[in-house]
Amino acid sequence: MLTSNELKRFKKLHQKKHRILEQLFIAEGVKVVEEFIKEGFNPVYVFADQTYEEQVSKSVHRIASKHMEQLSAFKQSPGLLAVFEMPIKKKLNFNGWTVALDTINDPGNLGTIIRTCDWFGIDKILCSSDTVDCFNPKVVQASMGSLARVHCYYGDLGLELKSCGQVVFAADLKGECYHEAEWPESGILLMGSESHGISPSLKNTIHRFVHIPKSENSRAESLNVGVSAAIILSALQK
């Protein structure tokens, strides 16, 4: 039985400050919850309605649908929700490729980039301190469980890029064509804000700029940052 105090406590996990204070986050849906459990994340509670309670590998607390709707970050709850402990932070190393994100505000975009990194075997993302929290419920959902394998680090992006000892590539309309670039075995791919691009303060940390050419017939002004990241990361596999 979910008490009113527990309901209030877990609802607060929709806010970043309470996630940090409690070191807990919410994941929703059978696939997403199972992905975290499979990767060794510890669920403090798993809540479900009658429809879903037999579909996960951990013991489930059945709660009323109205409480599930209150706990969910979405207009329509997927019917299963877990509260997980946040992972112990690992030290960031720059072996292999790292994606760096400058002021990515949209949870869906960050979740998509996390999922894309997982697809291409990149297990770390360096985020500016003002990038949306990776444990935001909408980011967790958009990553479709890939957050269980991709580690997100937050900090002073300028200082990290200057001291990383790697070649920093950045997506920019003035750069060379991405599929003509020579990609090393390791490096940093920097992606800028959805609306403002890469911050001017980071320009002196960048070694090479690349761009994605568009069709001569295209009238689109720009590509979504998640789509752009996927296209460029595909080139690294070649």
ZADO-1210 file (C-alpha; in nm, 4 decimals, padded with zeros to 6 digits):
<atoms>
<atom x="00.0000" y="00.0000" z="00.0000" code="MET" pos="1"/>
<atom x="00.1427" y="00.3385" z="-00.1022" code="LEU" pos="2"/>
<atom x="00.1018" y="00.5918" z="00.1787" code="THR" pos="3"/>
<atom x="00.0293" y="00.9574" z="00.1137" code="SER" pos="4"/>
<atom x="00.3754" y="01.0517" z="00.2464" code="ASN" pos="5"/>
<atom x="00.5439" y="00.8054" z="00.0084" code="GLU" pos="6"/>
<atom x="00.3367" y="00.9381" z="-00.2795" code="LEU" pos="7"/>
<atom x="00.4481" y="01.2931" z="-00.2037" code="LYS" pos="8"/>
<atom x="00.8098" y="01.1821" z="-00.1636" code="ARG" pos="9"/>
<atom x="00.8276" y="01.0016" z="-00.4968" code="PHE" pos="10"/>
<atom x="00.6408" y="01.2755" z="-00.6836" code="LYS" pos="11"/>
<atom x="00.9158" y="01.5140" z="-00.5744" code="LYS" pos="12"/>
<atom x="01.1635" y="01.3058" z="-00.7756" code="LEU" pos="13"/>
<atom x="01.0310" y="01.4843" z="-01.0840" code="HIS" pos="14"/>
<atom x="01.2417" y="01.7769" z="-00.9583" code="GLN" pos="15"/>
<atom x="01.6191" y="01.7768" z="-00.9980" code="LYS" pos="16"/>
<atom x="01.6956" y="01.9077" z="-00.6498" code="LYS" pos="17"/>
<atom x="01.5039" y="01.6232" z="-00.4869" code="HIS" pos="18"/>
<atom x="01.6668" y="01.3617" z="-00.7117" code="ARG" pos="19"/>
<atom x="02.0066" y="01.4903" z="-00.6039" code="ILE" pos="20"/>
<atom x="01.9054" y="01.5062" z="-00.2371" code="LEU" pos="21"/>
<atom x="01.7660" y="01.1514" z="-00.2329" code="GLU" pos="22"/>
<atom x="02.0048" y="01.0066" z="-00.4945" code="GLN" pos="23"/>
<atom x="01.7018" y="00.8435" z="-00.6558" code="LEU" pos="24"/>
<atom x="01.5375" y="00.8655" z="-00.9982" code="PHE" pos="25"/>
<atom x="01.2250" y="00.7334" z="-01.1714" code="ILE" pos="26"/>
<atom x="01.2025" y="00.5062" z="-01.4753" code="ALA" pos="27"/>
<atom x="00.8765" y="00.4059" z="-01.6445" code="GLU" pos="28"/>
<atom x="00.7628" y="00.1229" z="-01.8685" code="GLY" pos="29"/>
<atom x="00.8479" y="-00.2482" z="-01.8754" code="VAL" pos="30"/>
<atom x="01.1346" y="-00.2252" z="-02.1257" code="LYS" pos="31"/>
<atom x="01.3040" y="00.0713" z="-01.9591" code="VAL" pos="32"/>
<atom x="01.2721" y="-00.0712" z="-01.6078" code="VAL" pos="33"/>
<atom x="01.4018" y="-00.4119" z="-01.7160" code="GLU" pos="34"/>
<atom x="01.6997" y="-00.2535" z="-01.8939" code="GLU" pos="35"/>
<atom x="01.8105" y="-00.0829" z="-01.5721" code="PHE" pos="36"/>
<atom x="01.7611" y="-00.3991" z="-01.3664" code="ILE" pos="37"/>
<atom x="01.9541" y="-00.6054" z="-01.6228" code="LYS" pos="38"/>
<atom x="02.2468" y="-00.3616" z="-01.6016" code="GLU" pos="39"/>
<atom x="02.2642" y="-00.3920" z="-01.2226" code="GLY" pos="40"/>
<atom x="02.0726" y="-00.0853" z="-01.1069" code="PHE" pos="41"/>
<atom x="01.9033" y="-00.1344" z="-00.7718" code="ASN" pos="42"/>
<atom x="01.5264" y="-00.0652" z="-00.7686" code="PRO" pos="43"/>
<atom x="01.4121" y="00.0684" z="-00.4335" code="VAL" pos="44"/>
<atom x="01.0489" y="00.0192" z="-00.5327" code="TYR" pos="45"/>
<atom x="00.8675" y="-00.1109" z="-00.8382" code="VAL" pos="46"/>
<atom x="00.5064" y="00.0005" z="-00.8709" code="PHE" pos="47"/>
<atom x="00.2523" y="-00.1422" z="-01.1134" code="ALA" pos="48"/>
<atom x="-00.1144" y="-00.1805" z="-01.1763" code="ASP" pos="49"/>
<atom x="-00.2645" y="-00.5278" z="-01.2157" code="GLN" pos="50"/>
<atom x="-00.1867" y="-00.5395" z="-01.5876" code="THR" pos="51"/>
<atom x="00.1911" y="-00.5138" z="-01.5471" code="TYR" pos="52"/>
<atom x="00.2788" y="-00.6683" z="-01.2148" code="GLU" pos="53"/>
<atom x="00.3879" y="-01.0050" z="-01.3596" code="GLU" pos="54"/>
<atom x="00.6107" y="-00.8598" z="-01.6327" code="GLN" pos="55"/>
<atom x="00.9263" y="-00.7606" z="-01.4440" code="VAL" pos="56"/>
<atom x="01.1891" y="-00.9686" z="-01.2680" code="SER" pos="57"/>
<atom x="01.1653" y="-00.7916" z="-00.9305" code="LYS" pos="58"/>
<atom x="00.8904" y="-00.7918" z="-00.6683" code="SER" pos="59"/>
<atom x="00.6196" y="-00.5414" z="-00.7516" code="VAL" pos="60"/>
<atom x="00.4001" y="-00.3240" z="-00.5308" code="HIS" pos="61"/>
<atom x="00.0513" y="-00.2957" z="-00.6731" code="ARG" pos="62"/>
<atom x="-00.0973" y="00.0521" z="-00.6492" code="ILE" pos="63"/>
<atom x="-00.4176" y="00.2137" z="-00.7662" code="ALA" pos="64"/>
<atom x="-00.4259" y="00.3510" z="-01.1188" code="SER" pos="65"/>
<atom x="-00.4952" y="00.7015" z="-00.9871" code="LYS" pos="66"/>
<atom x="-00.1740" y="00.6897" z="-00.7829" code="HIS" pos="67"/>
<atom x="00.0187" y="00.5607" z="-01.0807" code="MET" pos="68"/>
<atom x="-00.1070" y="00.8545" z="-01.2845" code="GLU" pos="69"/>
<atom x="00.0074" y="01.0925" z="-01.0091" code="GLN" pos="70"/>
<atom x="00.3549" y="00.9403" z="-00.9973" code="LEU" pos="71"/>
<atom x="00.4003" y="00.9334" z="-01.3728" code="SER" pos="72"/>
<atom x="00.5732" y="01.2170" z="-01.5588" code="ALA" pos="73"/>
<atom x="00.3457" y="01.1560" z="-01.8585" code="PHE" pos="74"/>
<atom x="-00.0135" y="01.2327" z="-01.9453" code="LYS" pos="75"/>
<atom x="-00.0787" y="00.8609" z="-01.9829" code="GLN" pos="76"/>
<atom x="00.1201" y="00.6365" z="-01.7526" code="SER" pos="77"/>
<atom x="00.2718" y="00.3207" z="-01.9053" code="PRO" pos="78"/>
<atom x="00.1420" y="00.1380" z="-01.5968" code="GLY" pos="79"/>
<atom x="00.4741" y="00.0360" z="-01.4473" code="LEU" pos="80"/>
<atom x="00.7194" y="00.2609" z="-01.2647" code="LEU" pos="81"/>
<atom x="01.0364" y="00.1988" z="-01.0676" code="ALA" pos="82"/>
<atom x="01.2371" y="00.4142" z="-00.8291" code="VAL" pos="83"/>
<atom x="01.6092" y="00.3431" z="-00.8698" code="PHE" pos="84"/>
<atom x="01.9195" y="00.4375" z="-00.6777" code="GLU" pos="85"/>
<atom x="02.1502" y="00.6619" z="-00.8778" code="MET" pos="86"/>
<atom x="02.4744" y="00.4900" z="-00.9806" code="PRO" pos="87"/>
<atom x="02.8028" y="00.5673" z="-00.8086" code="ILE" pos="88"/>
<atom x="02.9823" y="00.8279" z="-01.0168" code="LYS" pos="89"/>
<atom x="03.2828" y="00.6989" z="-01.2083" code="LYS" pos="90"/>
<atom x="03.5844" y="00.9063" z="-01.3026" code="LYS" pos="91"/>
<atom x="03.5618" y="01.0342" z="-01.6588" code="LEU" pos="92"/>
<atom x="03.8306" y="00.9061" z="-01.8909" code="ASN" pos="93"/>
<atom x="03.8717" y="01.0164" z="-02.2507" code="PHE" pos="94"/>
<atom x="03.9739" y="00.6846" z="-02.4026" code="ASN" pos="95"/>
<atom x="03.7899" y="00.6250" z="-02.7296" code="GLY" pos="96"/>
<atom x="03.5202" y="00.8669" z="-02.8380" code="TRP" pos="97"/>
<atom x="03.3261" y="01.1002" z="-02.6110" code="THR" pos="98"/>
<atom x="03.0254" y="01.3117" z="-02.7042" code="VAL" pos="99"/>
<atom x="03.0204" y="01.6586" z="-02.5451" code="ALA" pos="100"/>
<atom x="02.6962" y="01.8560" z="-02.5190" code="LEU" pos="101"/>
<atom x="02.6713" y="02.2309" z="-02.4771" code="ASP" pos="102"/>
<atom x="02.3446" y="02.3559" z="-02.3257" code="THR" pos="103"/>
<atom x="02.1086" y="02.0852" z="-02.4546" code="ILE" pos="104"/>
<atom x="01.7786" y="02.1825" z="-02.2933" code="ASN" pos="105"/>
<atom x="01.5242" y="01.9464" z="-02.4443" code="ASP" pos="106"/>
<atom x="01.4833" y="01.6165" z="-02.2541" code="PRO" pos="107"/>
<atom x="01.3807" y="01.4332" z="-02.5699" code="GLY" pos="108"/>
<atom x="01.6947" y="01.5437" z="-02.7510" code="ASN" pos="109"/>
<atom x="01.9231" y="01.4340" z="-02.4682" code="LEU" pos="110"/>
<atom x="01.7443" y="01.0993" z="-02.4409" code="GLY" pos="111"/>
<atom x="01.7801" y="01.0474" z="-02.8159" code="THR" pos="112"/>
<atom x="02.1514" y="01.1296" z="-02.8054" code="ILE" pos="113"/>
<atom x="02.2038" y="00.8868" z="-02.5167" code="ILE" pos="114"/>
<atom x="02.0247" y="00.6132" z="-02.7111" code="ARG" pos="115"/>
<atom x="02.2277" y="00.6943" z="-03.0239" code="THR" pos="116"/>
<atom x="02.5564" y="00.6787" z="-02.8325" code="CYS" pos="117"/>
<atom x="02.4562" y="00.3389" z="-02.6972" code="ASP" pos="118"/>
<atom x="02.3847" y="00.2196" z="-03.0533" code="TRP" pos="119"/>
<atom x="02.7278" y="00.3274" z="-03.1746" code="PHE" pos="120"/>
<atom x="02.9131" y="00.1910" z="-02.8708" code="GLY" pos="121"/>
<atom x="02.9943" y="00.5233" z="-02.7048" code="ILE" pos="122"/>
<atom x="02.9504" y="00.4921" z="-02.3308" code="ASP" pos="123"/>
<atom x="03.0182" y="00.8452" z="-02.2054" code="LYS" pos="124"/>
<atom x="02.8743" y="01.1900" z="-02.2597" code="ILE" pos="125"/>
<atom x="03.0234" y="01.5090" z="-02.1173" code="LEU" pos="126"/>
<atom x="02.7550" y="01.7701" z="-02.0521" code="CYS" pos="127"/>
<atom x="02.7733" y="02.1387" z="-01.9699" code="SER" pos="128"/>
<atom x="02.6353" y="02.2163" z="-01.6267" code="SER" pos="129"/>
<atom x="02.3280" y="02.3809" z="-01.7831" code="ASP" pos="130"/>
<atom x="02.2365" y="02.0783" z="-01.9962" code="THR" pos="131"/>
<atom x="01.9148" y="01.9069" z="-01.8848" code="VAL" pos="132"/>
<atom x="01.9608" y="01.6466" z="-01.6101" code="ASP" pos="133"/>
<atom x="02.0027" y="01.2969" z="-01.7541" code="CYS" pos="134"/>
<atom x="01.7830" y="01.1553" z="-01.4749" code="PHE" pos="135"/>
<atom x="01.4923" y="01.3788" z="-01.5675" code="ASN" pos="136"/>
<atom x="01.2049" y="01.1270" z="-01.6167" code="PRO" pos="137"/>
<atom x="01.1508" y="01.2383" z="-01.9759" code="LYS" pos="138"/>
<atom x="01.5204" y="01.1910" z="-02.0577" code="VAL" pos="139"/>
<atom x="01.5137" y="00.8456" z="-01.8974" code="VAL" pos="140"/>
<atom x="01.2082" y="00.7527" z="-02.1035" code="GLN" pos="141"/>
<atom x="01.3484" y="00.8897" z="-02.4306" code="ALA" pos="142"/>
<atom x="01.6724" y="00.6968" z="-02.3822" code="SER" pos="143"/>
<atom x="01.4686" y="00.3714" z="-02.3742" code="MET" pos="144"/>
<atom x="01.7026" y="00.2127" z="-02.1198" code="GLY" pos="145"/>
<atom x="02.0282" y="00.3206" z="-02.2841" code="SER" pos="146"/>
<atom x="02.1015" y="00.5462" z="-01.9866" code="LEU" pos="147"/>
<atom x="02.1772" y="00.2245" z="-01.7997" code="ALA" pos="148"/>
<atom x="02.4889" y="00.1851" z="-02.0181" code="ARG" pos="149"/>
<atom x="02.5855" y="00.5407" z="-02.1120" code="VAL" pos="150"/>
<atom x="02.7369" y="00.7536" z="-01.8357" code="HIS" pos="151"/>
<atom x="02.6649" y="01.1264" z="-01.8331" code="CYS" pos="152"/>
<atom x="02.9102" y="01.3629" z="-01.6685" code="TYR" pos="153"/>
<atom x="02.8382" y="01.7274" z="-01.5859" code="TYR" pos="154"/>
<atom x="03.0845" y="02.0089" z="-01.5319" code="GLY" pos="155"/>
<atom x="03.2742" y="02.3031" z="-01.6766" code="ASP" pos="156"/>
<atom x="03.2827" y="02.2087" z="-02.0442" code="LEU" pos="157"/>
<atom x="03.5507" y="02.4612" z="-02.1331" code="GLY" pos="158"/>
<atom x="03.7946" y="02.3370" z="-01.8713" code="LEU" pos="159"/>
<atom x="03.7307" y="01.9720" z="-01.9557" code="GLU" pos="160"/>
<atom x="03.7799" y="02.0225" z="-02.3295" code="LEU" pos="161"/>
<atom x="04.1016" y="02.2185" z="-02.2777" code="LYS" pos="162"/>
<atom x="04.2543" y="01.9530" z="-02.0523" code="SER" pos="163"/>
<atom x="04.1237" y="01.6319" z="-02.2145" code="CYS" pos="164"/>
<atom x="04.4225" y="01.5812" z="-02.4461" code="GLY" pos="165"/>
<atom x="04.1964" y="01.4839" z="-02.7368" code="GLN" pos="166"/>
<atom x="04.1109" y="01.6337" z="-03.0741" code="VAL" pos="167"/>
<atom x="03.7817" y="01.8212" z="-03.0411" code="VAL" pos="168"/>
<atom x="03.5483" y="01.8098" z="-03.3407" code="PHE" pos="169"/>
<atom x="03.2431" y="02.0349" z="-03.3452" code="ALA" pos="170"/>
<atom x="02.9344" y="02.0396" z="-03.5620" code="ALA" pos="171"/>
<atom x="02.9180" y="02.3752" z="-03.7403" code="ASP" pos="172"/>
<atom x="02.7820" y="02.4938" z="-04.0757" code="LEU" pos="173"/>
<atom x="03.1214" y="02.6403" z="-04.1659" code="LYS" pos="174"/>
<atom x="03.3120" y="02.3156" z="-04.1200" code="GLY" pos="175"/>
<atom x="03.4304" y="02.0530" z="-04.3662" code="GLU" pos="176"/>
<atom x="03.1888" y="01.7874" z="-04.4890" code="CYS" pos="177"/>
<atom x="03.1574" y="01.5239" z="-04.2171" code="TYR" pos="178"/>
<atom x="03.1950" y="01.2223" z="-04.4511" code="HIS" pos="179"/>
<atom x="03.5130" y="01.3640" z="-04.6029" code="GLU" pos="180"/>
<atom x="03.6782" y="01.4237" z="-04.2659" code="ALA" pos="181"/>
<atom x="03.9514" y="01.1943" z="-04.1354" code="GLU" pos="182"/>
<atom x="03.8328" y="01.0605" z="-03.8022" code="TRP" pos="183"/>
<atom x="04.0960" y="00.9432" z="-03.5512" code="PRO" pos="184"/>
<atom x="04.0558" y="00.6419" z="-03.3223" code="GLU" pos="185"/>
<atom x="03.9531" y="00.8668" z="-03.0338" code="SER" pos="186"/>
<atom x="03.8348" y="01.2213" z="-02.9841" code="GLY" pos="187"/>
<atom x="03.5533" y="01.4488" z="-02.8732" code="ILE" pos="188"/>
<atom x="03.2441" y="01.5314" z="-03.0754" code="LEU" pos="189"/>
<atom x="03.0939" y="01.8576" z="-02.9499" code="LEU" pos="190"/>
<atom x="02.7293" y="01.9353" z="-03.0246" code="MET" pos="191"/>
<atom x="02.5788" y="02.2754" z="-02.9493" code="GLY" pos="192"/>
<atom x="02.2528" y="02.4095" z="-02.8177" code="SER" pos="193"/>
<atom x="01.9343" y="02.3467" z="-03.0165" code="GLU" pos="194"/>
<atom x="01.8714" y="02.7189" z="-03.0632" code="SER" pos="195"/>
<atom x="02.2084" y="02.8931" z="-03.0294" code="HIS" pos="196"/>
<atom x="02.4682" y="02.6418" z="-03.1412" code="GLY" pos="197"/>
<atom x="02.8058" y="02.6202" z="-02.9690" code="ILE" pos="198"/>
<atom x="02.8833" y="02.8849" z="-02.7081" code="SER" pos="199"/>
<atom x="03.1405" y="03.1451" z="-02.8196" code="PRO" pos="200"/>
<atom x="03.3415" y="03.0721" z="-02.5030" code="SER" pos="201"/>
<atom x="03.4094" y="02.7189" z="-02.6320" code="LEU" pos="202"/>
<atom x="03.5370" y="02.8171" z="-02.9776" code="LYS" pos="203"/>
<atom x="03.9017" y="02.8193" z="-02.8662" code="ASN" pos="204"/>
<atom x="03.8756" y="02.4581" z="-02.7459" code="THR" pos="205"/>
<atom x="03.7790" y="02.3250" z="-03.0909" code="ILE" pos="206"/>
<atom x="04.0359" y="02.1852" z="-03.3320" code="HIS" pos="207"/>
<atom x="03.8162" y="02.0942" z="-03.6308" code="ARG" pos="208"/>
<atom x="03.4679" y="02.1829" z="-03.7517" code="PHE" pos="209"/>
<atom x="03.2444" y="01.9504" z="-03.9546" code="VAL" pos="210"/>
<atom x="02.9059" y="01.9998" z="-04.1133" code="HIS" pos="211"/>
<atom x="02.6305" y="01.7887" z="-04.2671" code="ILE" pos="212"/>
<atom x="02.5592" y="01.9032" z="-04.6244" code="PRO" pos="213"/>
<atom x="02.1977" y="01.9423" z="-04.7258" code="LYS" pos="214"/>
<atom x="02.0293" y="01.8836" z="-05.0584" code="SER" pos="215"/>
<atom x="02.0262" y="02.1698" z="-05.3047" code="GLU" pos="216"/>
<atom x="01.6481" y="02.1422" z="-05.3003" code="ASN" pos="217"/>
<atom x="01.6205" y="02.1592" z="-04.9228" code="SER" pos="218"/>
<atom x="01.4479" y="02.4561" z="-04.7634" code="ARG" pos="219"/>
<atom x="01.5023" y="02.3380" z="-04.4059" code="ALA" pos="220"/>
<atom x="01.6993" y="02.5795" z="-04.1890" code="GLU" pos="221"/>
<atom x="01.8555" y="02.3215" z="-03.9601" code="SER" pos="222"/>
<atom x="01.8612" y="01.9629" z="-03.8356" code="LEU" pos="223"/>
<atom x="01.7537" y="01.8438" z="-03.4940" code="ASN" pos="224"/>
<atom x="02.0604" y="01.8083" z="-03.2693" code="VAL" pos="225"/>
<atom x="01.9829" y="01.4419" z="-03.1970" code="GLY" pos="226"/>
<atom x="01.9559" y="01.3641" z="-03.5682" code="VAL" pos="227"/>
<atom x="02.2777" y="01.5544" z="-03.6385" code="SER" pos="228"/>
<atom x="02.4634" y="01.3598" z="-03.3710" code="ALA" pos="229"/>
<atom x="02.3420" y="01.0293" z="-03.5160" code="ALA" pos="230"/>
<atom x="02.4532" y="01.1183" z="-03.8697" code="ILE" pos="231"/>
<atom x="02.8015" y="01.2270" z="-03.7604" code="ILE" pos="232"/>
<atom x="02.8501" y="00.9347" z="-03.5218" code="LEU" pos="233"/>
<atom x="02.7695" y="00.6960" z="-03.8060" code="SER" pos="234"/>
<atom x="03.0792" y="00.8262" z="-03.9837" code="ALA" pos="235"/>
<atom x="03.2985" y="00.7206" z="-03.6910" code="LEU" pos="236"/>
<atom x="03.2057" y="00.3581" z="-03.7518" code="GLN" pos="237"/>
<atom x="03.3724" y="00.3680" z="-04.0948" code="LYS" pos="238"/>
</atoms>
